[in-house]
Amino acid sequence: MTAVTETLTIRLPVQAANRLRRVAEIAHRPIDDVVAETLQSALPPLLDDLPVAFQADLTKLEEWSTEALRQQMYAKLDNKSLTRYDSLLAKNIAGTMSEFERQAMDALRAQADLIMYCKAYAALLLKWRGERVPTLAELEAAA
């Protein structure tokens, strides 16, 4: 089965074009295949690749200012919610959780997941905008 393709005309620095030609030559593959594979492996996931439940919230970040995205990088679950989540996890492990508590745990997990997806997407947007993204050590030091 042949993949559907589209023709694009792009301008590349001569050095990049020469590297692509050389890799294609060494691999005995068409340059189109080398370019497509390189782009596919180098490009980050898009919102379409993420769970639908988070896509609307993540889309909103695309309109945020650079400063707002930076602040999002340091977002975390509040202490009260984190304490509650830890308590619910312990009850879950012990097998003493009610259905109401399970629903509360699932809601807190979804909230924590959304925060993590937003942090990751904020970092990606900052990088795409040519901004410096804080290192993990910097993020942990601020926690």
C-alpha positions in Angstrom: 0.0 0.0 0.0 1.4 3.3 -1.0 1.1 6.3 1.3 -0.7 9.4 0.0 1.9 12.1 -0.7 2.0 15.8 -1.3 4.6 17.9 -3.2 6.1 20.8 -1.2 8.7 23.2 -2.4 10.9 24.3 0.4 14.1 26.3 0.6 16.9 24.8 2.7 20.4 26.0 3.5 22.9 24.5 1.1 24.6 22.6 3.9 21.3 20.9 5.0 20.4 20.0 1.4 23.9 18.5 0.9 23.6 16.5 4.1 20.2 15.1 3.0 21.6 14.2 -0.4 24.5 12.4 1.2 22.4 10.5 3.6 20.1 9.4 0.8 23.2 8.3 -1.3 24.7 6.3 1.6 21.3 4.7 2.4 20.6 4.0 -1.2 17.1 5.5 -0.8 15.3 8.3 -2.5 15.9 11.7 -1.0 12.1 12.2 -0.5 12.1 9.1 1.8 15.0 10.4 3.8 13.4 13.9 4.2 10.0 12.4 5.1 11.5 10.0 7.7 13.7 12.7 9.2 10.8 15.0 9.6 8.5 12.3 11.0 11.1 11.4 13.6 12.1 15.0 14.4 8.7 16.7 14.7 7.1 16.6 18.1 3.6 15.1 18.6 0.7 17.4 17.7 -2.5 17.8 19.6 -4.2 15.2 17.4 -1.8 12.6 18.8 -2.9 13.3 22.4 -6.0 12.2 24.3 -9.1 14.0 23.1 -10.1 14.8 26.7 -7.1 17.3 26.9 -7.1 18.7 23.4 -9.4 21.7 24.0 -7.5 22.9 27.0 -4.1 22.5 25.3 -5.3 24.4 22.2 -6.0 27.4 24.4 -2.3 27.5 25.3 -1.4 28.3 21.7 -2.8 31.9 22.2 -1.0 32.5 25.5 1.9 34.9 25.8 5.4 33.7 26.3 5.3 34.8 29.9 2.0 32.9 30.6 3.6 29.8 29.0 6.6 30.2 31.3 4.4 30.4 34.3 2.6 27.3 33.1 5.9 25.4 33.2 5.9 25.7 37.0 2.2 24.8 37.5 1.5 22.0 40.0 -1.4 20.4 41.8 -2.2 22.3 45.0 -1.1 20.8 48.3 -4.6 20.0 49.5 -5.4 18.1 46.3 -2.0 16.3 46.4 -2.5 15.2 50.0 -6.0 14.0 49.1 -4.7 12.1 46.1 -2.0 10.4 48.2 -4.6 9.4 50.8 -6.9 8.0 48.1 -4.0 6.1 46.5 -3.2 4.5 49.9 -6.9 3.5 50.3 -6.8 2.0 46.8 -3.7 0.0 47.5 -5.3 -1.2 50.8 -8.5 -2.1 49.0 -10.7 0.0 51.3 -11.9 2.6 48.7 -15.5 3.4 48.2 -16.9 4.1 44.7 -17.2 7.8 45.7 -13.5 7.8 46.6 -12.6 6.1 43.4 -14.4 8.8 41.4 -12.6 11.5 43.4 -9.2 9.8 42.8 -10.0 9.5 39.1 -10.9 13.2 39.0 -7.7 14.2 40.8 -5.7 12.0 38.4 -7.3 13.7 35.4 -6.5 17.1 36.9 -2.9 16.1 37.5 -2.7 14.7 34.0 -4.0 17.9 32.5 -1.4 19.9 34.4 1.4 17.7 33.1 0.1 17.8 29.5 -0.2 21.6 29.8 3.4 21.9 31.2 4.7 19.8 28.4 2.8 21.6 25.7 3.8 25.0 27.1 7.5 23.9 26.9 6.9 22.7 23.3 5.3 26.0 22.4 8.1 28.0 24.0 10.7 25.9 22.0 8.8 26.5 18.8 8.8 30.2 19.5 12.6 30.1 19.8 12.5 30.7 23.6 14.7 29.0 26.2 12.9 26.2 28.0 13.8 25.7 31.7 15.8 22.6 32.5 14.4 19.9 34.7 16.8 21.0 37.5 15.5 24.5 37.2 11.9 23.3 37.4 12.6 21.1 40.4 14.5 23.9 42.2 11.5 26.1 41.9 9.1 23.5 43.3 
